[in-house]
């Protein structure tokens, strides 16, 4: 038996995959401590793990972020909001998360730590001597943000390059945006780390989050991630980590309609970016009203009454629905692009209409389009006409479903729970990652100053 700490950034898309891992490790006979926000206490304890809440200074309910950070309300979606979140939700949490880890380890010595992508409280450990720390594993709970000439800068949502010129563009773009957009964020992180007695990050923040841990387990198959010629050996693709089967679902009165309907379109804005259901749920209901299909809206938490348009006769709605029961019956899913929802749909071969502009959702939407398994509307506020046209395309053009089915096959080659458990068990037993931890090299590309200036004006 090993002792694991499972620590998660306190928002659903980060917590839920980590809870699935905690539950599986408990089931394999290990002792597990879950460390996250107290709002997730009940879910964490249901896994059989011991729960330790974040320190009060960072124990924030994700549903009340705007109350805790009122200035956030005036920041538009996009890079500015991402930078704010990185500084005040991730970097500022480092001292308190790090202290929480020390407290837990002191009271009950651990064998390994498992975190989500942006739980940064392990950075002080990762930046110290390897022999002086526990093994640390990170789960890639969103699209892989590792810099490469083979990918455009993470957040631009550009597809992989097709020509040497586009590869050269990527190198310039990556260097420029790391400094021009995220340079102040990088310095902020390094200042926080310095206050903890740590050395600065050895690479760009997004890259360090991937390459510093002993293992980085990406929750998808290779077929749903942009190819890179060079990738650290510590990165493993383990397939999507799907939620366990629902056991306490109380069907709404209309649930029988799901079994008798022909085509079903599911629309959701997830569990975080759902304060304004007029972004996606409302226009989807309007676009598909009275058509010969069933539209199901899942609000992800807000009451059904928060939907800003009347429910058409062919629509049904609920605050929460178990996707493991619903998605096998769905013909098309309309989503704002949460990684968990997207990979869950693709694991069942469901094609997607994606319309998201917050957090990293544009990157996930871009991967859906690149993979051919759906349509990226390129906005977080699509019109009803855009949604209607995209849904019709997915229902009538079979190549979208064919590509979604191919991804289903690729995902089906993995059992994420078992693969994760075996890897972290081996790491805990041996104290080092199976297979070497090698940093990805960078290929130098010569670009003249005029090209750099021109690129800067267009990014």
Residue pairs with C-beta under 8 A, 6 or more apart in sequence:
1 29
1 30
1 31
2 30
2 31
2 111
2 112
2 425
2 428
2 429
3 30
3 31
3 32
3 33
3 108
3 109
3 110
3 111
4 22
4 25
4 30
4 31
4 32
4 33
4 110
4 111
4 112
4 113
4 114
4 424
4 428
5 32
5 33
5 35
5 101
5 104
5 105
5 110
5 112
5 113
5 114
6 18
6 19
6 21
6 22
6 25
6 32
6 33
6 34
6 35
6 49
6 114
6 115
7 18
7 34
7 35
7 36
7 97
7 100
7 101
7 113
7 114
7 115
7 116
7 119
7 121
7 122
8 14
8 15
8 18
8 19
8 34
8 35
8 36
8 40
8 115
8 116
8 119
9 15
9 36
9 89
9 90
9 116
9 118
9 119
10 36
10 37
10 39
10 40
10 54
10 58
10 59
10 60
10 62
11 62
11 272
12 62
12 270
12 271
12 272
13 141
13 142
13 270
13 271
13 272
13 338
13 339
13 340
14 116
14 117
14 118
14 119
14 141
15 36
15 37
15 40
15 43
15 116
16 43
16 243
16 340
17 116
17 139
17 141
17 219
17 241
17 340
18 34
18 36
18 114
18 115
18 116
18 139
18 141
19 34
19 40
19 43
19 44
19 47
20 241
20 242
20 243
20 244
20 417
21 114
21 139
21 241
21 417
21 420
21 421
22 32
22 34
22 44
22 47
22 48
22 49
23 46
23 47
23 48
23 49
23 244
24 417
24 418
24 420
24 421
25 32
25 421
25 424
26 32
26 47
26 48
26 49
27 48
28 421
28 425
30 425
31 50
31 108
32 47
32 48
32 49
32 50
33 49
33 50
33 51
33 52
33 104
33 108
33 110
34 40
34 44
34 47
34 49
34 50
34 51
34 52
35 51
35 52
35 53
35 54
35 97
35 100
35 101
35 104
36 44
36 53
36 54
37 53
37 54
37 59
37 60
37 61
37 62
38 53
38 54
38 59
39 61
39 62
39 63
41 51
41 53
44 51
45 51
52 100
52 103
52 104
53 59
54 93
54 96
54 97
54 100
55 96
55 99
55 100
57 96
58 92
58 93
58 96
58 97
60 68
60 89
62 272
63 301
65 72
65 89
66 72
66 73
69 84
69 88
71 84
72 81
72 84
75 81
75 84
77 357
77 358
77 380
78 357
78 358
79 155
79 181
81 358
81 359
82 155
82 359
82 360
83 181
83 182
83 184
83 185
85 359
86 118
86 182
86 185
86 188
86 189
86 205
87 185
87 188
90 118
90 120
90 189
91 120
91 185
91 188
91 189
91 192
92 192
93 120
93 121
94 120
94 121
94 123
94 124
94 189
94 192
94 193
94 196
95 192
95 195
95 196
96 121
97 119
97 120
97 121
97 122
98 121
98 122
98 123
98 124
98 125
98 196
100 121
101 113
101 121
101 122
101 125
104 110
105 134
110 134
111 134
111 135
111 428
111 429
112 134
112 135
112 136
112 137
112 424
112 427
112 428
113 122
113 125
113 134
113 135
113 136
113 137
114 136
114 137
114 138
114 139
114 424
115 121
115 122
115 136
115 137
115 138
115 139
115 213
116 138
116 139
116 141
117 138
117 139
117 140
117 141
117 142
117 209
117 210
118 209
119 138
120 189
120 209
122 136
122 138
122 213
123 189
123 193
123 198
123 201
123 208
123 212
124 193
124 196
124 197
124 198
125 133
125 134
125 136
126 133
126 136
126 212
126 213
127 193
127 198
127 199
127 201
127 202
127 212
128 198
135 214
135 427
135 428
135 431
135 432
135 433
136 212
136 213
136 214
137 213
137 214
137 215
137 216
137 217
137 423
137 424
137 427
138 209
138 210
138 213
138 215
138 216
138 217
139 217
139 219
139 241
139 420
140 210
140 216
140 217
140 218
140 219
140 220
140 235
141 219
141 339
141 340
142 339
142 359
142 360
142 363
142 364
143 154
143 225
143 339
143 360
143 363
143 364
143 367
144 210
144 218
144 225
144 226
144 235
145 154
145 206
145 207
145 209
145 210
145 360
145 363
146 206
146 207
146 210
146 211
146 228
146 231
146 232
146 235
146 440
147 153
147 154
147 174
147 178
147 204
147 206
147 207
148 170
148 228
148 229
148 230
148 231
148 440
149 161
149 167
149 168
149 170
149 171
149 229
149 442
149 443
149 445
150 160
150 161
150 167
150 170
150 226
150 227
150 228
150 229
151 160
151 170
151 226
151 228
152 158
152 159
152 160
152 161
152 169
152 170
152 173
152 174
153 170
153 173
153 174
153 177
153 178
153 459
154 206
154 360
154 363
155 177
155 360
155 362
155 363
156 173
156 177
156 459
157 362
157 363
157 365
157 366
157 376
157 378
158 366
159 226
159 366
159 369
159 370
160 226
160 227
160 370
161 167
161 169
161 170
167 445
168 445
168 447
168 451
169 455
171 443
171 445
171 447
172 445
172 447
172 451
172 452
172 455
173 455
173 459
176 452
176 455
176 456
176 459
177 459
178 186
178 204
180 456
180 459
182 204
182 205
185 205
186 201
186 204
186 205
189 201
189 205
190 200
190 201
193 199
193 200
193 201
194 200
201 208
202 208
202 212
203 211
203 439
210 216
210 232
210 235
211 232
211 234
211 439
211 440
213 234
214 234
214 427
214 432
214 433
214 437
215 234
215 236
215 423
215 424
215 427
215 433
215 434
216 232
216 234
216 235
216 236
217 236
217 238
217 419
217 420
217 423
218 225
218 235
218 236
218 237
218 238
219 238
219 239
219 240
219 241
219 339
219 343
219 416
220 237
220 239
220 240
220 343
220 411
221 237
221 239
221 240
221 407
221 410
221 411
221 413
221 414
222 237
222 410
223 371
223 406
223 407
223 410
224 343
224 346
224 367
224 371
224 407
224 410
224 411
225 237
225 367
226 367
226 370
228 440
229 443
230 440
230 441
230 442
230 443
231 440
232 437
232 438
232 439
232 440
233 435
233 436
233 437
233 438
234 433
234 435
234 437
234 438
236 419
236 423
237 414
238 414
238 416
238 419
238 420
238 423
239 411
239 413
239 414
239 415
239 416
239 419
240 340
240 343
240 344
240 346
240 347
240 411
240 414
240 416
241 340
241 416
241 417
241 420
242 324
242 343
242 344
242 347
242 416
243 323
243 324
243 340
243 344
244 324
245 324
246 322
246 324
246 325
249 322
249 325
252 316
252 318
254 316
257 294
257 316
258 264
258 294
258 296
258 326
258 329
259 329
261 293
261 294
261 329
262 292
262 293
262 294
263 292
263 293
263 294
263 331
263 332
263 395
264 293
264 294
264 295
264 296
264 329
264 330
264 331
264 332
265 284
265 288
265 293
265 294
265 295
265 296
265 330
265 331
265 332
265 333
265 334
265 391
266 296
266 297
266 298
266 326
266 327
266 330
266 332
266 333
266 334
267 280
267 281
267 284
267 285
267 295
267 296
267 297
267 298
267 333
267 334
267 335
268 280
268 281
268 297
268 298
268 299
268 300
268 333
268 334
268 335
268 336
268 341
269 277
269 279
269 280
269 281
269 299
269 300
269 335
269 336
270 300
270 335
270 336
270 338
270 341
271 300
271 301
271 338
272 300
272 338
272 359
273 279
273 336
273 356
273 358
273 359
273 361
273 380
274 299
274 300
274 301
274 302
275 302
277 299
277 302
277 306
277 307
277 308
278 308
278 309
279 336
279 355
279 380
279 381
280 334
280 335
280 336
280 355
280 380
280 381
280 382
280 387
281 297
281 299
281 307
282 307
282 308
282 309
283 382
283 383
283 384
283 387
284 295
284 297
284 334
284 384
284 387
284 391
285 295
285 297
285 307
285 309
285 311
285 312
285 315
286 309
286 384
287 384
287 385
287 387
287 388
287 391
288 295
288 312
288 314
288 315
288 387
288 388
288 391
289 295
289 312
289 313
289 314
289 315
290 312
290 313
290 314
291 314
292 314
293 314
293 331
293 395
294 314
294 315
294 316
295 312
295 314
295 315
295 316
296 315
296 316
296 317
296 318
296 321
296 326
296 330
297 304
297 307
297 311
297 315
297 316
297 317
297 318
298 317
298 318
298 319
298 320
298 321
298 326
299 306
299 307
299 317
299 318
299 319
300 319
300 320
301 319
301 320
302 319
303 319
304 311
304 317
304 318
304 319
307 317
311 317
323 341
323 344
323 345
327 333
327 344
327 345
327 348
327 350
328 348
330 345
330 348
330 350
331 350
331 394
331 395
332 350
332 351
332 352
332 353
332 391
332 394
332 395
333 341
333 345
333 350
333 351
333 352
333 353
334 352
334 353
334 355
334 387
334 390
334 391
335 341
335 342
335 345
335 352
335 353
335 354
335 355
335 356
336 354
336 355
336 356
336 358
336 361
336 380
337 354
337 355
337 356
337 361
337 362
337 364
337 365
337 368
338 356
338 361
338 364
339 360
339 364
342 352
342 354
342 364
342 368
343 411
345 352
345 404
346 352
346 373
346 404
346 407
346 408
346 411
347 407
347 408
347 411
347 412
348 408
349 401
349 404
349 405
349 407
349 408
350 404
351 373
351 374
351 394
351 400
351 401
351 403
351 404
352 368
352 373
352 374
352 375
352 394
352 404
353 374
353 375
353 377
353 387
353 390
353 391
353 394
354 361
354 364
354 365
354 368
354 369
354 374
354 375
354 376
354 377
355 365
355 376
355 377
355 378
355 379
355 380
355 381
355 382
355 386
355 387
356 362
356 364
356 365
356 380
357 379
357 380
357 381
358 380
361 380
362 378
365 376
365 377
365 378
366 376
368 374
368 375
368 376
369 375
369 376
371 403
371 407
372 399
372 400
372 403
373 400
373 403
373 404
373 407
374 394
374 400
374 404
375 390
375 393
375 394
375 400
377 386
377 387
377 390
379 386
393 400
394 400
394 401
423 434
426 434
427 433
427 434
